[in-house]
């Protein structure tokens, strides 16, 4: 098994940037694809981005293309989500997830989940 801990969530003004981190432990991080998903108040959890075990391919939700970038550093057992040009509608709890299949936009392909980190975009 692998344990995941997200960090980096904060209150940020519209147009600002944040970098979220996903620290993994308990297993071999490089064997997992990593996804980021988010859940806003009153809405269902939605796919944000994913990255394969090797780093390619990467996939993004249409709502974040051109603004967010997913990355990983297997040597540090850490995944990242760089978020730029943040909008109020990006406000949500952000979750890191890991799976031993592939970079997928389906939550069912991720067996392990972090506890979430809050991102609030507001002036």
C-alpha positions as CSV (number, residue, x, y, z in Angstrom):
1,X,0.0,0.0,0.0
2,X,0.9,3.6,-0.4
3,X,0.0,6.5,1.9
4,X,-0.5,10.0,0.4
5,X,-0.5,13.4,2.2
6,X,-1.4,16.6,0.3
7,X,-0.1,20.0,1.3
8,X,0.1,23.5,0.0
9,X,-3.5,24.5,0.0
10,X,-4.2,28.1,1.0
11,X,-6.2,31.3,0.6
12,X,-5.1,33.0,-2.6
13,X,-6.4,36.0,-4.6
14,X,-7.8,35.6,-8.1
15,X,-5.0,35.4,-10.6
16,X,-2.6,34.1,-8.1
17,X,-0.7,30.8,-8.0
18,X,-0.2,27.8,-5.7
19,X,1.7,24.6,-5.8
20,X,0.2,21.6,-4.2
21,X,2.4,18.7,-3.1
22,X,1.6,15.0,-2.6
23,X,4.0,13.1,-0.4
24,X,3.9,9.3,-0.7
25,X,5.2,6.7,1.7
26,X,4.8,3.0,2.4
27,X,5.3,1.7,-1.1
28,X,7.3,2.4,-4.3
29,X,6.0,5.7,-5.6
30,X,7.3,5.2,-9.2
31,X,5.0,2.2,-9.8
32,X,1.9,4.4,-9.5
33,X,0.1,6.8,-11.8
34,X,-0.9,9.9,-9.9
35,X,-4.1,11.9,-10.3
36,X,-5.4,15.1,-8.8
37,X,-9.1,15.5,-8.2
38,X,-11.1,18.2,-6.5
39,X,-14.5,18.7,-4.8
40,X,-16.1,22.1,-4.5
41,X,-18.9,22.8,-1.9
42,X,-22.2,21.4,-3.2
43,X,-20.6,19.7,-6.2
44,X,-19.4,16.2,-7.1
45,X,-15.7,15.3,-7.1
46,X,-14.2,16.0,-10.5
47,X,-11.0,15.1,-12.3
48,X,-8.3,17.8,-12.6
49,X,-5.1,16.2,-13.9
50,X,-3.1,13.0,-14.0
51,X,0.4,11.8,-14.8
52,X,1.6,8.4,-15.8
53,X,4.3,6.4,-14.0
54,X,6.9,7.5,-16.6
55,X,5.7,11.1,-16.8
56,X,3.9,10.8,-20.1
57,X,1.1,11.0,-21.0
58,X,-0.4,13.8,-18.9
59,X,-4.1,14.6,-19.0
60,X,-6.0,17.7,-17.9
61,X,-9.6,18.7,-17.4
62,X,-10.7,21.3,-20.0
63,X,-11.4,23.8,-17.2
64,X,-7.7,23.8,-16.1
65,X,-5.8,23.4,-19.4
66,X,-3.2,26.1,-19.9
67,X,-3.4,27.1,-16.2
68,X,-2.4,24.0,-14.3
69,X,0.6,21.7,-14.7
70,X,1.1,18.3,-13.1
71,X,4.5,16.9,-12.3
72,X,6.3,14.3,-10.3
73,X,9.7,13.6,-8.8
74,X,10.0,9.9,-8.2
75,X,13.3,10.3,-6.4
76,X,11.5,12.4,-3.8
77,X,8.4,10.3,-3.8
78,X,6.4,13.4,-4.4
79,X,3.8,14.6,-6.9
80,X,2.9,18.2,-7.6
81,X,0.1,20.3,-9.1
82,X,1.2,23.8,-10.1
83,X,-1.9,26.1,-10.3
84,X,-1.6,29.4,-12.1
85,X,-4.2,32.1,-13.0
86,X,-6.5,30.9,-10.2
87,X,-10.2,31.7,-10.4
88,X,-12.8,31.7,-7.7
89,X,-14.4,28.6,-9.3
90,X,-11.1,26.7,-8.5
91,X,-12.1,26.8,-4.9
92,X,-12.3,23.2,-3.6
93,X,-10.7,20.5,-1.6
94,X,-8.0,19.0,-3.7
95,X,-7.1,15.3,-3.5
96,X,-4.1,13.4,-4.6
97,X,-4.7,9.8,-5.7
98,X,-2.5,6.9,-6.8
99,X,-3.3,3.8,-8.9
100,X,-1.2,1.0,-10.4
101,X,-3.0,1.1,-13.8
102,X,-2.5,4.3,-15.9
103,X,-3.1,8.0,-16.1
104,X,-6.9,8.1,-15.9
105,X,-9.8,10.6,-15.5
106,X,-11.9,7.9,-13.7
107,X,-11.8,7.9,-9.9
108,X,-12.3,4.1,-10.0
109,X,-8.8,3.6,-11.3
110,X,-7.2,5.1,-8.2
111,X,-7.0,2.8,-5.2
112,X,-5.3,5.2,-2.8
113,X,-6.3,8.7,-1.7
114,X,-4.9,11.5,0.4
115,X,-6.9,13.4,3.0
116,X,-7.3,16.5,0.8
117,X,-6.0,20.1,1.1
118,X,-8.2,23.2,0.9
119,X,-7.7,25.8,-1.8
120,X,-9.7,29.0,-1.6
121,X,-9.6,31.6,-4.3
122,X,-11.1,34.9,-3.1
123,X,-10.4,38.6,-2.9
